[in-house]
Amino acid sequence: MITGPDREYRGKITGLDLPYGASPALNPLTSPTGEIYRYIVESKSHDLRELTDLNKWVIIPRLKQVTGVAEVSNFGGITTQFQIEIDPRKLEQYKLSLSDVTEKIEKNNANAGGSLLTGGEISYVIRGIGLVRDLSDLGKNSC
């Protein structure tokens, strides 16, 4: 049975511009405060790293643009971690301390609070997210 809200969300979600082969669908509502929609990102031609990045940087932001979507939570995938090996001789050569390097990296990856942007009945949370996505982002550190 498709209820009014289900029909409304189904119409909005099917209008999203998702990657090729992605097909949205609704699961049955589990409780009045439970999940409304759950999806799986899978592929025969992309590895888990690529699918995690696709979900994080493409699918989730697009789902959040749908009017009425309160939150999109991610379950699964790969968490990215960067490890930096510091050469003490290079620190001496460039007259830097370990604290200098740590401080630069932290500043380059900092989040900034914002405010609310209200338009009619909808309010958007505005914030700046400084995420290092790959190793080249670390090299672009200009703090």
Secondary structure, DSSP 8 states (H G I E B T S, - for coil): ---HHHHHHHHHHHTS---TT---------STTS-S-------SSS-HHHHHHHIIIIIHHHHHTSTT-------SS----------HHHHHHTT--HHHHHHHHHHHT-EEEEEEEEETTEEEEEEEE----SHHHHHT---
